Amino acid sequence: MVRRERATAGRSPAARSPERRNLESRERILHEIVREFDDFPAMRLTAAQVRRLFTLRPDVCQRVLTALCSDRLLDVGRDGRYGRRDR
């Protein structure tokens, strides 16, 4: 472990671990989900339903839903269902 720390010392974080996420793909998924909720404003889905509808891995789905809620595009109800935030 000490050897690894020495090998990465002085490098920027980006040099230590390359970005694994495809930002273009992430933006496409975000827009696709928002568009679907805009097309069906009364739709309320659980995270599992969103995951199946858009064929997302559980970790990706959770990050996307969290981002959309943080951006105030979706909200999550007490029942755990996500829906379009009133605008």
DSSP file (Angstrom, degrees, kcal/mol; ACC not computed):
  #  RESIDUE AA STRUCTURE BP1 BP2  ACC     N-H-->O    O-->H-N    N-H-->O    O-->H-N    TCO  KAPPA ALPHA  PHI   PSI    X-CA   Y-CA   Z-CA
    1    1 A M     >        0   0    0      0, 0.0     4,-2.0     0, 0.0     5,-0.2   0.000 360.0 360.0 360.0 -38.4    0.0    0.0    0.0
    2    2 A V  H  >  +     0   0    0      1,-0.2     4,-2.1     2,-0.2     5,-0.2   0.893 360.0  54.5 -63.0 -39.6    2.9    2.4    0.8
    3    3 A R  H  > S+     0   0    0      1,-0.2     4,-2.2     2,-0.2    -1,-0.2   0.908 107.1  50.0 -61.1 -41.9    4.3    1.7   -2.7
    4    4 A R  H  > S+     0   0    0      1,-0.2     4,-1.7     2,-0.2    -1,-0.2   0.912 108.8  51.6 -65.0 -41.8    1.1    2.6   -4.3
    5    5 A E  H  X S+     0   0    0     -4,-2.0     4,-1.0     1,-0.2    -1,-0.2   0.901 111.5  47.9 -61.9 -40.3    0.8    5.9   -2.4
    6    6 A R  H  < S+     0   0    0     -4,-2.1     3,-0.3     1,-0.2    -1,-0.2   0.888 109.0  54.0 -66.7 -37.9    4.4    6.8   -3.5
    7    7 A A  H  < S+     0   0    0     -4,-2.2    -1,-0.2     1,-0.2    -2,-0.2   0.820 116.3  37.6 -67.2 -29.9    3.6    5.9   -7.1
    8    8 A T  H >< S+     0   0    0     -4,-1.7     3,-1.8    -5,-0.1    -1,-0.2   0.510  87.1 121.0-100.3  -4.8    0.7    8.3   -7.2
    9    9 A A  T 3< S+     0   0    0     -4,-1.0     3,-0.1    -3,-0.3    -3,-0.0  -0.331  78.6  17.0 -60.9 136.0    2.1   11.1   -5.0
   10   10 A G  T 3  S+     0   0    0      1,-0.3    -1,-0.3    -2,-0.0     2,-0.2   0.295  97.9 117.0  87.2 -10.9    2.2   14.4   -6.8
   11   11 A R  S <  S-     0   0    0     -3,-1.8    -1,-0.3     1,-0.1    -3,-0.0  -0.599  70.6-108.9 -88.1 152.9   -0.2   13.4   -9.6
   12   12 A S    >>  -     0   0    0     -2,-0.2     4,-1.6     1,-0.1     3,-0.5  -0.409  31.3-109.8 -72.5 157.1   -3.5   15.1  -10.0
   13   13 A P  H 3> S+     0   0    0      0, 0.0     4,-2.1     0, 0.0    -1,-0.1   0.861 119.9  56.0 -56.5 -36.1   -6.6   13.1   -9.1
   14   14 A A  H 34 S+     0   0    0      1,-0.2     5,-0.1     2,-0.2    -3,-0.0   0.867 105.9  50.6 -64.6 -35.5   -7.5   12.9  -12.8
   15   15 A A  H <4 S+     0   0    0     -3,-0.5    -1,-0.2     1,-0.2    -4,-0.0   0.823 109.6  51.9 -71.4 -30.3   -4.2   11.3  -13.6
   16   16 A R  H  < S+     0   0    0     -4,-1.6    -2,-0.2     1,-0.3    -1,-0.2   0.901 125.5  16.0 -73.2 -41.2   -4.6    8.8  -10.8
   17   17 A S  S  < S-     0   0    0     -4,-2.1    -1,-0.3     0, 0.0     3,-0.1  -0.924  78.7-138.0-139.2 111.5   -8.1    7.6  -11.9
   18   18 A P        -     0   0    0      0, 0.0     2,-0.3     0, 0.0    -3,-0.1  -0.311  37.6 -92.8 -66.1 149.8   -9.5    8.3  -15.3
   19   19 A E        -     0   0    0      1,-0.2    -5,-0.0    -5,-0.1     0, 0.0  -0.480  39.0-174.1 -64.8 121.6  -13.1    9.3  -15.6
   20   20 A R        +     0   0    0     -2,-0.3     2,-0.2    -3,-0.1    -1,-0.2   0.659  54.3  92.5 -92.8 -18.3  -15.1    6.1  -16.2
   21   21 A R  S    S-     0   0    0      1,-0.1     2,-0.9     4,-0.0     3,-0.1  -0.535  72.4-134.9 -82.2 142.7  -18.5    7.8  -16.7
   22   22 A N     >  -     0   0    0     -2,-0.2     4,-2.3     1,-0.2     5,-0.2  -0.845  17.4-167.4 -94.8 103.2  -19.6    8.7  -20.2
   23   23 A L  H  > S+     0   0    0     -2,-0.9     4,-2.4     1,-0.2     5,-0.2   0.844  85.2  54.1 -64.3 -35.4  -21.0   12.2  -19.7
   24   24 A E  H  > S+     0   0    0      2,-0.2     4,-2.0     1,-0.2    -1,-0.2   0.917 110.2  46.9 -64.2 -43.1  -22.7   12.3  -23.1
   25   25 A S  H  > S+     0   0    0      2,-0.2     4,-2.3     1,-0.2    -2,-0.2   0.894 110.9  52.6 -64.8 -40.7  -24.6    9.1  -22.2
   26   26 A R  H  X S+     0   0    0     -4,-2.3     4,-2.5     1,-0.2    -2,-0.2   0.921 109.5  48.3 -62.1 -44.8  -25.5   10.4  -18.8
   27   27 A E  H  X S+     0   0    0     -4,-2.4     4,-2.5     1,-0.2     5,-0.2   0.888 110.1  52.5 -63.2 -39.0  -27.0   13.6  -20.3
   28   28 A R  H  X S+     0   0    0     -4,-2.0     4,-2.4     2,-0.2    -1,-0.2   0.923 110.7  47.2 -62.4 -44.8  -28.9   11.5  -22.8
   29   29 A I  H  X S+     0   0    0     -4,-2.3     4,-2.5     2,-0.2     5,-0.2   0.920 111.2  51.3 -63.4 -44.7  -30.4    9.4  -20.1
   30   30 A L  H  X S+     0   0    0     -4,-2.5     4,-2.4     1,-0.2    -2,-0.2   0.936 113.0  44.8 -57.6 -48.4  -31.3   12.5  -18.0
   31   31 A H  H  X S+     0   0    0     -4,-2.5     4,-2.6     1,-0.2    -1,-0.2   0.882 111.8  53.1 -65.1 -38.6  -33.1   14.1  -20.9
   32   32 A E  H  X S+     0   0    0     -4,-2.4     4,-1.9    -5,-0.2    -1,-0.2   0.911 111.3  45.4 -63.2 -43.4  -34.9   10.9  -21.8
   33   33 A I  H  X S+     0   0    0     -4,-2.5     4,-2.2     2,-0.2    -2,-0.2   0.928 114.0  48.1 -67.5 -45.5  -36.2   10.4  -18.3
   34   34 A V  H  X S+     0   0    0     -4,-2.4     4,-2.4    -5,-0.2    -2,-0.2   0.916 110.7  52.2 -61.1 -43.0  -37.3   14.1  -18.0
   35   35 A R  H  X S+     0   0    0     -4,-2.6     4,-2.4     2,-0.2    -1,-0.2   0.905 108.7  50.5 -60.3 -42.4  -39.0   13.9  -21.4
   36   36 A E  H  X S+     0   0    0     -4,-1.9     4,-1.4     1,-0.2    -1,-0.2   0.921 112.1  46.2 -63.6 -44.1  -40.9   10.8  -20.4
   37   37 A F  H  < S+     0   0    0     -4,-2.2     6,-0.3     1,-0.2    -1,-0.2   0.843 112.2  51.9 -68.0 -32.5  -42.1   12.4  -17.2
   38   38 A D  H  < S+     0   0    0     -4,-2.4    -2,-0.2     1,-0.2    -1,-0.2   0.880 108.5  51.0 -68.2 -37.9  -43.1   15.6  -19.1
   39   39 A D  H  < S+     0   0    0     -4,-2.4    -2,-0.2     1,-0.3    -1,-0.2   0.807 122.7  31.6 -68.6 -29.4  -45.1   13.5  -21.6
   40   40 A F  S >< S+     0   0    0     -4,-1.4     3,-2.2    -5,-0.2    -1,-0.3  -0.680  72.6 176.6-128.9  76.3  -47.0   11.8  -18.7
   41   41 A P  T 3  S+     0   0    0      0, 0.0    43,-0.4     0, 0.0    -1,-0.1   0.753  79.1  51.6 -58.0 -28.7  -47.2   14.4  -16.0
   42   42 A A  T 3  S+     0   0    0     41,-0.1     2,-0.1    -4,-0.1    -4,-0.1   0.497  82.2 120.3 -86.8  -2.4  -49.3   12.3  -13.6
   43   43 A M    <   -     0   0    0     -3,-2.2    41,-0.6    -6,-0.3     2,-0.4  -0.413  39.1-176.2 -67.6 132.7  -46.8    9.3  -13.8
   44   44 A R  E     +A   83   0A   0     39,-0.1     2,-0.3    -2,-0.1    39,-0.2  -0.989   8.3 179.0-130.7 121.1  -45.3    8.2  -10.5
   45   45 A L  E     -A   82   0A   0     37,-2.4    37,-4.2    -2,-0.4     2,-0.1  -0.920  25.9-125.5-126.2 147.5  -42.7    5.4  -10.6
   46   46 A T     >  -     0   0    0     -2,-0.3     4,-2.3    35,-0.3     5,-0.2  -0.395  38.2-105.0 -76.7 166.2  -40.6    3.7   -8.0
   47   47 A A  H  > S+     0   0    0     33,-0.5     4,-2.6     1,-0.2     5,-0.1   0.890 123.5  54.8 -60.1 -38.8  -36.9    3.5   -8.5
   48   48 A A  H  > S+     0   0    0      2,-0.2     4,-2.1     1,-0.2    -1,-0.2   0.886 108.0  48.6 -63.4 -38.6  -37.2   -0.1   -9.6
   49   49 A Q  H  > S+     0   0    0      2,-0.2     4,-2.8     1,-0.2    -2,-0.2   0.900 111.6  48.8 -67.9 -40.8  -39.8    0.8  -12.2
   50   50 A V  H  X S+     0   0    0     -4,-2.3     4,-2.3     2,-0.2    -2,-0.2   0.922 110.0  53.3 -61.9 -43.3  -37.6    3.6  -13.6
   51   51 A R  H  X>S+     0   0    0     -4,-2.6     5,-2.2     1,-0.2     4,-0.5   0.914 113.8  41.2 -59.0 -45.1  -34.7    1.2  -13.7
   52   52 A R  H ><5S+     0   0    0     -4,-2.1     3,-0.6     3,-0.2    -1,-0.2   0.910 112.9  53.6 -70.5 -42.1  -36.7   -1.3  -15.7
   53   53 A L  H 3<5S+     0   0    0     -4,-2.8    -2,-0.2     1,-0.2    -1,-0.2   0.876 122.0  29.4 -61.4 -39.0  -38.2    1.3  -18.0
   54   54 A F  H 3<5S-     0   0    0     -4,-2.3    -1,-0.2    -5,-0.2    -2,-0.2   0.316 106.2-121.4-106.6   7.6  -34.9    2.8  -19.0
   55   55 A T  T <<5 +     0   0    0     -3,-0.6     2,-0.3    -4,-0.5    -3,-0.2   0.947  55.4 159.5  52.0  59.3  -32.8   -0.4  -18.6
   56   56 A L      < -     0   0    0     -5,-2.2    -1,-0.2    -6,-0.1    -2,-0.1  -0.815  45.6-112.2-111.4 149.6  -30.4    1.1  -16.0
   57   57 A R     >  -     0   0    0     -2,-0.3     4,-2.9     1,-0.1     5,-0.2  -0.471  37.7-111.0 -68.9 152.0  -28.2   -0.5  -13.5
   58   58 A P  H  > S+     0   0    0      0, 0.0     4,-2.2     0, 0.0     5,-0.2   0.888 117.1  47.9 -55.6 -42.2  -29.3    0.1   -9.9
   59   59 A D  H  > S+     0   0    0      2,-0.2     4,-1.9     1,-0.2     5,-0.1   0.895 113.8  46.7 -67.8 -39.1  -26.4    2.4   -9.0
   60   60 A V  H  > S+     0   0    0      2,-0.2     4,-2.6     1,-0.2     5,-0.2   0.925 111.3  52.4 -67.0 -44.4  -26.8    4.4  -12.2
   61   61 A C  H  X S+     0   0    0     -4,-2.9     4,-2.8     1,-0.2     5,-0.2   0.921 109.6  48.5 -58.1 -45.9  -30.5    4.7  -11.7
   62   62 A Q  H  X S+     0   0    0     -4,-2.2     4,-2.3    -5,-0.2    -1,-0.2   0.904 111.8  48.7 -64.3 -41.2  -30.1    6.0   -8.2
   63   63 A R  H  X S+     0   0    0     -4,-1.9     4,-2.3     2,-0.2    -1,-0.2   0.911 113.2  48.0 -63.5 -41.4  -27.5    8.6   -9.2
   64   64 A V  H  X S+     0   0    0     -4,-2.6     4,-2.5     2,-0.2    -2,-0.2   0.931 112.9  47.1 -66.2 -46.0  -29.7    9.8  -12.1
   65   65 A L  H  X S+     0   0    0     -4,-2.8     4,-2.1     1,-0.2    -1,-0.2   0.900 112.2  50.6 -63.6 -39.8  -32.8   10.1   -9.8
   66   66 A T  H  X S+     0   0    0     -4,-2.3     4,-2.5    -5,-0.2    -1,-0.2   0.915 111.1  48.9 -62.4 -42.9  -30.8   11.9   -7.2
   67   67 A A  H  X S+     0   0    0     -4,-2.3     4,-2.2     2,-0.2    -2,-0.2   0.908 110.9  49.6 -63.6 -42.7  -29.5   14.3   -9.8
   68   68 A L  H  <>S+     0   0    0     -4,-2.5     5,-2.8     1,-0.2     6,-1.4   0.857 112.9  46.8 -67.6 -34.6  -33.0   15.0  -11.2
   69   69 A C  H ><5S+     0   0    0     -4,-2.1     3,-1.3     4,-0.2    -1,-0.2   0.896 111.5  51.4 -71.3 -40.0  -34.4   15.6   -7.7
   70   70 A S  H 3<5S+     0   0    0     -4,-2.5    -2,-0.2     1,-0.3    -1,-0.2   0.867 109.0  51.0 -63.3 -35.8  -31.4   17.9   -6.9
   71   71 A D  T 3<5S-     0   0    0     -4,-2.2    -1,-0.3    -5,-0.2    -2,-0.2   0.424 115.4-121.6 -80.9   2.0  -32.1   19.8  -10.1
   72   72 A R  T < 5S+     0   0    0     -3,-1.3    -3,-0.2     2,-0.2    -2,-0.1   0.803  82.2 116.6  62.0  33.0  -35.7   20.1   -9.0
   73   73 A L  S   <S+     0   0    0     -5,-2.8    12,-2.0     1,-0.2     2,-0.3   0.743  79.9  22.7 -95.4 -32.3  -37.0   18.4  -12.1
   74   74 A L  E     -B   84   0A   0     -6,-1.4     2,-0.3    10,-0.2    10,-0.2  -0.881  68.0-158.5-125.5 160.7  -38.5   15.4  -10.2
   75   75 A D  E     -B   83   0A   0      8,-2.5     8,-2.3    -2,-0.3     2,-0.5  -0.933  13.9-132.5-132.4 164.2  -39.6   14.9   -6.6
   76   76 A V  E     -B   82   0A   0     -2,-0.3     6,-0.2     6,-0.2   -30,-0.0  -0.968  20.9-142.8-119.3 129.9  -40.0   11.8   -4.6
   77   77 A G    >   -     0   0    0      4,-2.8     3,-2.0    -2,-0.5   -33,-0.0  -0.228  32.6 -97.7 -82.9 174.7  -43.1   11.2   -2.5
   78   78 A R  T 3  S+     0   0    0      1,-0.3    -1,-0.1     2,-0.1    -2,-0.0   0.766 124.5  60.6 -62.1 -24.9  -43.5    9.6    0.9
   79   79 A D  T 3  S-     0   0    0      2,-0.1    -1,-0.3     1,-0.0     3,-0.1   0.440 119.5-110.3 -83.8   1.3  -44.4    6.4   -0.9
   80   80 A G  S <  S+     0   0    0     -3,-2.0   -33,-0.5     1,-0.3     2,-0.4   0.561  74.1 135.7  83.8   8.2  -41.0    6.4   -2.6
   81   81 A R        -     0   0    0    -35,-0.2    -4,-2.8   -34,-0.1     2,-0.3  -0.733  47.2-138.9 -93.9 140.2  -42.4    7.1   -6.1
   82   82 A Y  E     +AB  45  76A   0    -37,-4.2   -37,-2.4    -2,-0.4     2,-0.3  -0.731  30.5 160.0 -96.4 143.3  -40.8    9.7   -8.3
   83   83 A G  E     -AB  44  75A   0     -8,-2.3    -8,-2.5    -2,-0.3     2,-0.2  -0.957  45.4 -69.2-154.0 171.2  -42.8   12.1  -10.4
   84   84 A R  E     - B   0  74A   0    -41,-0.6     2,-0.3   -43,-0.4   -10,-0.2  -0.431  49.4-124.4 -67.3 133.6  -42.6   15.4  -12.2
   85   85 A R        -     0   0    0    -12,-2.0     2,-0.2    -2,-0.2    -1,-0.1  -0.597  32.1-103.4 -77.3 138.6  -42.2   18.3   -9.9
   86   86 A D              0   0    0     -2,-0.3    -1,-0.1     1,-0.2   -12,-0.0  -0.434 360.0 360.0 -62.3 130.7  -44.9   21.0  -10.4
   87   87 A R              0   0    0     -2,-0.2    -1,-0.2    -3,-0.0    -2,-0.0   0.387 360.0 360.0-115.2 360.0  -43.3   23.8  -12.4
